[in-house]
């Protein structure tokens, strides 16, 4: 089994997010920007993310790694593609 991720544009929030999916592209969890908190957050409790990661990816979920990646990559995507990739291409 495999766990994949992709950076996607959320039209409602007007921000990019990280989505984690399985090989059938079923949404499993995500990382999004929480405006009220001013930071990126996991879409579900950490223990659930760890269980999903172990089940689909065979390893523990490193939240610090993914939040750091989100801060860097999603911020960059928001600046480069403010309306999503498709609309700016």
JOHUUR-V499396 format. One record per backbone hydrogen bond with DSSP energy under -0.5 kcal/mol. NH is the residue of the N-H (numbers start at 1). CO is the residue of the C=O. Records with the same first field share a line. If there is no record, write none. Layout:
# JOHUUR-V499396
NH=CO / CO
This chain:
# JOHUUR-V499396
4=21
6=19
8=6 / 17
10=8 / 15
11=9
14=10
15=10
17=8
18=31
19=6 / 17
20=29
21=4
22=26
25=22
28=20
29=20
31=18
32=41
34=32 / 39
35=33
38=34
39=34
41=32
43=30
48=45
49=45
50=46
51=47
52=48
53=49
54=50
55=51
56=52
57=53
58=53 / 54
59=53
62=60
63=61
66=62
67=63
68=64
69=65
70=66
71=67
72=68
73=69
74=69 / 70
75=70 / 71
76=72
77=73
78=74
79=75
80=76
81=77
84=81
88=84 / 85
89=85
